[in-house]
Structure formats: C-alpha cells, structure tokens
Amino acid sequence: MEALEILERLCLQPTVSYHEWRVAREISTILRDCGIDFRRDRWGNVIAEIGGDDTIAPLVFVAHMDHPGFEAIEAVEVNEDEELIIAEPRGGLGARAYDVGTGVRIVARDGTMMYGTIESHGLLRQVGNSRFARTDRVMIKPETGASVHKASDLTYPAAVILDLPSFGTEGDLIRARQLDDLAGCAAILASLATVKNDGSNNRPIKGLFTRAEEVGLVGAALAAADEFVGKDAIIVSVETSLKSENARQGDGVVIRVGDRMTTFDHSAETVLHAAAYRVADGFKVQRALMGAGGCEASAFKAHGYRVTGTSFPLGAWHNTEDDGSIVPEYIHIDDFRSGVALITETMRDDNEPLHNDPLRYLSAFPETGAMRLRETQI
C-alpha cells in the first residue's frame, strides 16, 4: 500500500485530543488488511507488532493520532430560536483560529455533525510566540448541520475541527488539515506494511499510535509508565515539527536530536544513521535540534527509555502560517518519501556493530596521534 494513499486515508478522519477514535479505527483497518497483529492498551493507544529475534532489543516507532482543535461540551439556549455551543480548546491553536467567524465542524461520536462559526471567546493570552494563544472557552454559532438541525440534537462531548480542506497535493507540497501527526502515523504504517510483506526485519518491530499528545503527551506518558513496551526497547518518535533554517523543507527527513524539553540519546540515534547510510545514493537526510515543540520521545525518556526521533519539516504548524493566518499544514512530498524510506530501512536493523558511528573513531586509541605527541613533548 502506497504511503501517500495511507496518509490521505488518515487525513480524511477528523481528530482532536480525546476524540481519536476515527483515526484509530482507520489504522486498525489498515493493519488488519496488511496482516499485522495489533492490540490496544487500557488508554486506547494502538500498538502493532511484527515479531523478530527476541534476544535483540525491539525498535518502537511512535506517532500520535490527535491534532489541536476544540471539544464541544454542551449546547445552551440563547433564546427560543437560537442555540450556541460551548467548546474548550484541546491543544495549541493560532490566535486567529479564535477570531469571530472562523469556520468549524462539530463531529460527534455517533456520526452526527454540524457546521458552525466562532461567535465569541474568553480572554486570549499570549503563549510564547505571539501567533499562539490560550483561552478557557469559545462559543460556537451552529449552522445547518449535515445530519442534525439543532445543536441540542448533537451528542456531547464532540470533536470540533477547523473547517479546512482535509487533504490535497499542490506541486511538491502535501497540504492537509491534520498532518501533525497523521504524517508520522502514515509513515510508520507504510513501513510496517513493507517490512511485513517482505519479511526483512530481524529485530522485533512495534508501531505505537498514541492519544492526547497535543494536551501534554498524555497517551505516550501513560504507555511509558505502564511499560507497555519493555525498558530494553529503543523508542523512535516519528513527528512533524516546525520548519526552520536548520530544517528546511525539501532537504529530506530530519534525524531529530532533541525537542524543547530535552536532548535524545546517541546510542539510539546511531540506528537511524546506520539506516541512512544503507539507503540508496541520492537519499536526502538532515540532522537538527527541533525545539519548537515537545514530542513523545521526551515522555519515554522521562521513564528511563533510550530515545531518538525523526521529523518532517512542517509549514503552518498547528494550522498557523507565518503571517498568522489559519490554513492547512504542509510538508514537502520528498521529505515524506525520504522519511518512509528511512523508517523502513531502520526497521531492517540487525543489531550489527555500527561501523559508521562517529563515536567509534573517538573511542579507538589514536595510535598515530599518540606517537606524534610523544615525539613532540612540550
């Protein structure tokens, strides 16, 4: 199954923190169709598994199924002819997402749905970059629904997503409402499907698809605390993160050395470098500290795991363009493809000594240099 096709299938599913069930259902369907075993933990995280040599530490690729949005709590009657919907933010959105007139879709668990617009909001306060904001609640003015006509007919709580295009390609760019982190989920799924089909892995391989990342790495932290995967595992966070001068779109997937909370582990990162070394000529990869946000590697590191990560340089992070406008997120199609290639090759790691590890040279005794130092005493 093509990675781009998987990504489109996931992006068509609306998702907000605590309302990831449509994405989880689609991921489960894809795994089932590929003959890959999977299960859920008690928090609703989905884990896929391809068996391997149990004497080798497993590789666990982690991505999250949610995206920032709102959660509709209840409908309130303004007057006999008018209702409003009270909603609360779930994750960080740009300040202009709260502007009066911003279009949204309210999607309930039972399939009922309405369109609406932001009518008012509580006090916005700046968070770091002035493009991003927090508020306690918004009021949504409902419009004629696709399946219901009154806000009080919806089932609450319900997901509220921005009314933006779900998925599309434009030149070299993939644009979608929810690439963070459905692009990571799709890359893992595509790689699992390839490795399962050709049986090319030696290590045990797992894909972990988590919930509620955008509200504090919740699903990942709970899975790590439960030791849902053994402490010997190497955790690879597969994310999207804000593009920068050090992580340019079109220059390949990024090997991520850390996030805004912590730096990651060299011993884990070497597995990615070895895979990049094995990929065919012309493969493009970058290496950068991407500190604009946190990722699930940090949640696992806090619980004693070895962690590393990859990232797709992302435009319009959390649907906020550089000028503050609210638009679909976008990544470069070549970066997405190089990320899938890197993850697939990493899954084929056989735990052999990593001869291209730069620390290998530093750990070896520098005989020639030592002789010169002895000969040139000062």
Secondary structure, DSSP 8 states (H G I E B T S, - for coil): --HHHHHHHHHTS--BTTB-HHHHHHHHHHHHHTT-EEEE-TTS-EEEEE---TTS--EEEEEE---SEEEEEEEEEEETTEEEEEEEEES-EEGGGGSTT-EEEEE-TTS-EEEEEEEEES--EE-SSTTEEE-S-EEEEE---SS-SSGGGS-SSEEEEE----EEEETTEEEETTHHHHHHHHHHHHHHHHHHHHT---S-EEEEEES--TTTSHHHHHHHHTTSS-TT-EEEEEEEEE-BTTB-TTS-EEEE-B-SS-B--HHHHHHHHHHHHHS-TT--EEEE---SS--HHHHHHTTT-EEEEEEEEEBSGGGB-TTS-B--EEEEHHHHHHHHHHHHHHHT------TT-HHHHHHS--HHHHHHHHHT--
